[in-house]
Amino acid sequence: MQEPDRKRFIIQIEAPGKTAVDPIKGKLEEIGFDLDQNYGPVKIDSKGTRWALRGWAGSEAKKKAGTIPGVKLFEDNKVSAA
């Protein structure tokens, strides 16, 4: 059953390389995130320590994600042309 308050997020992960992102992805899925398998992880800095994913989650999963070290969430609102 989907939560009525589910929102789409860009998920920023601080990790020392792409292979270090996989365990964090697993934790996000365990707490209730549905990750977009077609988006990411995308390297967003030149050092390869900051990565982005996209996913959907309700408020409870969002709250739990705040306890995972190195994870930041940003609401990903669709923007339409006026």
BAVO-605462 format. One line per field, with one value per atom (N, C-alpha, C): residue in one letter; atom name; x, y, z; residue number from 0. Coordinates in Angstrom, 2 decimals, decimal comma. Example, Ala and Ser with C-alpha at 12.3 -4.5 7.8 and 13.67 -1.06 7.14 Angstrom:
BEGIN
rest	[a  a  a  s  s  s]
atom	[N  CA  C  N  CA  C]
u	[13,19  12,30  13,20  12,85  13,67  12,90]
v	[-5,69  -4,50  -3,30  -2,25  -1,06  0,03]
w	[7,80  7,80  7,80  7,08  7,14  7,87]
nr	[0  0  0  1  1  1]
// end
This chain:
BEGIN
rest	[m  m  m  q  q  q  e  e  e  p  p  p  d  d  d  r  r  r  k  k  k  r  r  r  f  f  f  i  i  i  i  i  i  q  q  q  i  i  i  e  e  e  a  a  a  p  p  p  g  g  g  k  k  k  t  t  t  a  a  a  v  v  v  d  d  d  p  p  p  i  i  i  k  k  k  g  g  g  k  k  k  l  l  l  e  e  e  e  e  e  i  i  i  g  g  g  f  f  f  d  d  d  l  l  l  d  d  d  q  q  q  n  n  n  y  y  y  g  g  g  p  p  p  v  v  v  k  k  k  i  i  i  d  d  d  s  s  s  k  k  k  g  g  g  t  t  t  r  r  r  w  w  w  a  a  a  l  l  l  r  r  r  g  g  g  w  w  w  a  a  a  g  g  g  s  s  s  e  e  e  a  a  a  k  k  k  k  k  k  k  k  k  a  a  a  g  g  g  t  t  t  i  i  i  p  p  p  g  g  g  v  v  v  k  k  k  l  l  l  f  f  f  e  e  e  d  d  d  n  n  n  k  k  k  v  v  v  s  s  s  a  a  a  a  a  a]
atom	[N  CA  C  N  CA  C  N  CA  C  N  CA  C  N  CA  C  N  CA  C  N  CA  C  N  CA  C  N  CA  C  N  CA  C  N  CA  C  N  CA  C  N  CA  C  N  CA  C  N  CA  C  N  CA  C  N  CA  C  N  CA  C  N  CA  C  N  CA  C  N  CA  C  N  CA  C  N  CA  C  N  CA  C  N  CA  C  N  CA  C  N  CA  C  N  CA  C  N  CA  C  N  CA  C  N  CA  C  N  CA  C  N  CA  C  N  CA  C  N  CA  C  N  CA  C  N  CA  C  N  CA  C  N  CA  C  N  CA  C  N  CA  C  N  CA  C  N  CA  C  N  CA  C  N  CA  C  N  CA  C  N  CA  C  N  CA  C  N  CA  C  N  CA  C  N  CA  C  N  CA  C  N  CA  C  N  CA  C  N  CA  C  N  CA  C  N  CA  C  N  CA  C  N  CA  C  N  CA  C  N  CA  C  N  CA  C  N  CA  C  N  CA  C  N  CA  C  N  CA  C  N  CA  C  N  CA  C  N  CA  C  N  CA  C  N  CA  C  N  CA  C  N  CA  C  N  CA  C  N  CA  C  N  CA  C  N  CA  C  N  CA  C  N  CA  C  N  CA  C  N  CA  C  N  CA  C]
u	[0,84  0,00  0,88  0,62  1,43  0,94  1,89  1,56  1,05  0,02  -0,51  0,44  1,42  2,34  3,65  3,69  4,93  5,36  6,66  7,23  8,47  8,86  10,06  11,23  12,38  13,56  14,79  15,67  17,06  17,79  18,53  19,23  20,72  21,32  22,77  23,46  24,50  25,24  26,71  27,27  28,71  29,33  30,10  30,72  32,02  33,02  34,34  34,44  33,45  33,50  32,17  31,97  30,68  30,34  31,33  31,03  30,57  30,96  30,52  29,07  28,49  27,11  26,13  26,51  25,60  25,03  25,83  25,25  24,25  24,50  23,59  22,29  22,38  21,18  20,34  21,00  20,30  19,57  20,22  19,57  18,36  18,48  17,36  16,17  16,43  15,36  14,74  15,55  15,04  14,09  14,35  13,50  12,30  12,17  10,95  11,11  12,33  12,52  12,36  11,70  11,67  12,65  13,79  14,83  14,59  14,85  14,74  15,96  15,76  16,86  17,50  16,84  17,36  18,10  18,25  18,88  19,90  21,14  22,20  22,69  23,72  24,29  25,06  24,86  25,50  26,54  27,78  28,85  28,58  28,56  28,25  29,40  30,56  31,74  32,95  33,99  35,16  35,98  35,85  36,62  35,98  34,73  34,05  33,63  33,34  32,89  31,44  30,82  29,43  28,64  27,54  26,74  25,27  24,52  23,08  22,29  21,16  20,18  18,83  17,82  16,46  15,58  14,62  13,72  12,46  11,53  10,25  10,12  9,54  9,35  8,29  7,73  6,80  7,54  6,79  7,39  8,17  7,71  8,41  9,78  9,83  11,12  12,04  11,47  12,28  12,92  12,14  12,66  13,79  13,60  14,63  15,89  15,75  16,92  17,80  17,21  17,96  18,94  18,81  19,72  20,88  20,87  21,94  23,07  24,27  25,39  25,68  25,88  26,25  25,10  23,86  22,69  21,97  21,69  20,89  19,78  18,60  17,45  17,02  16,63  16,12  14,86  13,74  12,52  12,75  12,28  12,46  11,10  10,74  9,44  9,53  8,57  8,55  8,18  8,86  8,60  8,10  7,01  6,44  6,64  6,70  6,78  5,49  5,60  4,42  3,66]
v	[-1,19  0,00  1,25  2,13  3,34  4,39  5,08  6,17  7,35  8,04  9,17  10,36  10,43  11,58  11,29  10,28  9,94  11,09  11,36  12,41  11,89  12,60  12,23  13,05  12,40  13,04  12,79  13,77  13,56  13,26  12,18  11,72  11,92  12,75  12,99  12,11  11,40  10,50  10,88  11,07  11,29  9,92  9,43  8,11  8,10  7,34  7,37  6,50  6,54  5,78  5,11  4,77  4,21  2,91  2,07  0,80  1,02  2,15  2,46  2,92  3,24  3,71  2,53  1,35  0,21  -0,14  -0,21  -0,52  0,55  1,80  2,88  2,75  2,40  2,15  1,05  0,00  -1,09  -0,63  0,24  0,77  1,61  2,43  3,27  2,40  1,33  0,43  -0,27  -0,66  -1,31  -0,42  0,87  1,77  2,28  1,92  2,26  3,12  3,39  4,16  3,24  3,74  3,09  3,87  3,26  3,96  3,79  4,85  4,85  4,12  2,93  2,11  2,69  3,66  4,29  5,59  5,94  7,22  6,99  6,95  6,93  5,55  5,56  6,76  7,60  8,91  9,89  10,63  10,66  11,40  12,89  13,63  15,06  15,95  15,35  16,16  15,52  16,29  15,81  14,79  14,75  13,82  12,43  12,31  11,03  10,64  11,65  11,38  11,79  12,41  12,84  12,28  11,60  10,88  11,25  11,10  11,41  10,21  10,00  8,99  9,69  9,02  9,55  8,44  8,84  7,85  8,49  7,63  8,07  7,49  8,28  7,82  8,65  8,06  8,76  9,43  10,07  10,85  10,00  8,79  7,94  7,51  7,12  6,74  7,95  9,12  10,35  10,62  10,46  10,69  9,70  8,44  7,43  7,69  8,18  8,47  9,53  10,40  11,44  10,90  9,63  9,02  8,29  8,21  7,51  8,52  8,26  9,20  9,41  10,67  11,02  11,16  11,02  11,11  12,44  13,13  14,35  14,19  14,68  14,57  15,94  15,99  17,21  16,84  17,51  17,24  17,54  16,64  16,77  17,04  18,30  18,70  18,88  18,31  18,49  19,94  20,48  21,85  21,81  22,51  22,56  23,93  23,96  25,26  26,02  27,32  28,14  28,39]
w	[0,00  0,00  0,00  -0,93  -1,02  -0,02  0,57  1,48  0,65  1,14  0,36  0,27  1,14  1,15  0,43  -0,43  -1,14  -2,05  -2,02  -2,85  -3,54  -4,60  -5,34  -4,79  -4,63  -4,07  -4,93  -4,94  -5,35  -4,05  -4,05  -2,85  -3,08  -2,26  -2,35  -1,33  -1,78  -0,91  -0,94  0,25  0,39  0,62  -0,35  -0,25  -1,05  -0,59  -1,23  -2,49  -3,34  -4,59  -4,87  -6,13  -6,55  -5,83  -5,54  -4,86  -3,42  -2,82  -1,46  -1,43  -2,58  -2,65  -2,51  -2,98  -2,98  -1,60  -0,54  0,77  1,23  0,87  1,25  0,47  -0,82  -1,61  -0,96  -0,49  0,18  1,43  2,22  3,43  3,06  2,02  1,60  1,18  0,45  0,04  1,24  2,21  3,42  4,20  4,23  5,02  4,24  2,96  2,23  1,00  0,56  -0,67  -1,87  -2,90  -4,21  -5,07  -5,37  -6,14  -7,63  -8,36  -9,82  -10,37  -10,92  -11,41  -12,67  -13,30  -14,51  -14,23  -12,96  -12,60  -11,49  -11,85  -10,86  -10,48  -9,66  -9,06  -10,09  -9,99  -10,86  -10,04  -10,52  -9,82  -9,98  -8,87  -8,95  -8,46  -8,24  -7,96  -8,62  -8,81  -9,55  -8,76  -7,45  -6,63  -6,56  -6,96  -6,89  -5,48  -4,67  -3,31  -3,07  -4,05  -3,92  -5,10  -4,78  -5,76  -5,63  -6,71  -6,68  -7,19  -6,53  -6,92  -6,96  -7,54  -7,48  -6,92  -6,09  -5,52  -4,97  -4,57  -4,02  -2,62  -1,72  -0,35  0,35  1,40  2,26  3,41  4,27  5,35  6,35  6,62  7,58  7,04  5,77  5,17  5,09  4,79  4,74  6,09  7,14  8,50  8,81  8,46  8,72  7,91  6,69  5,85  6,48  7,27  7,95  8,98  9,34  10,31  9,64  8,30  7,58  7,31  7,85  7,65  6,16  5,79  4,42  3,45  3,93  3,04  3,24  2,13  2,14  1,11  1,44  0,54  0,06  -1,21  -1,82  -2,59  -2,29  -3,03  -4,50  -5,36  -6,80  -7,42  -7,43  -8,00  -9,50  -10,20  -11,66  -11,97  -12,96  -13,38  -14,82  -15,07  -16,41  -17,01  -18,32  -18,99  -18,78  -18,62  -18,39  -19,67]
nr	[0  0  0  1  1  1  2  2  2  3  3  3  4  4  4  5  5  5  6  6  6  7  7  7  8  8  8  9  9  9  10  10  10  11  11  11  12  12  12  13  13  13  14  14  14  15  15  15  16  16  16  17  17  17  18  18  18  19  19  19  20  20  20  21  21  21  22  22  22  23  23  23  24  24  24  25  25  25  26  26  26  27  27  27  28  28  28  29  29  29  30  30  30  31  31  31  32  32  32  33  33  33  34  34  34  35  35  35  36  36  36  37  37  37  38  38  38  39  39  39  40  40  40  41  41  41  42  42  42  43  43  43  44  44  44  45  45  45  46  46  46  47  47  47  48  48  48  49  49  49  50  50  50  51  51  51  52  52  52  53  53  53  54  54  54  55  55  55  56  56  56  57  57  57  58  58  58  59  59  59  60  60  60  61  61  61  62  62  62  63  63  63  64  64  64  65  65  65  66  66  66  67  67  67  68  68  68  69  69  69  70  70  70  71  71  71  72  72  72  73  73  73  74  74  74  75  75  75  76  76  76  77  77  77  78  78  78  79  79  79  80  80  80  81  81  81]
// end
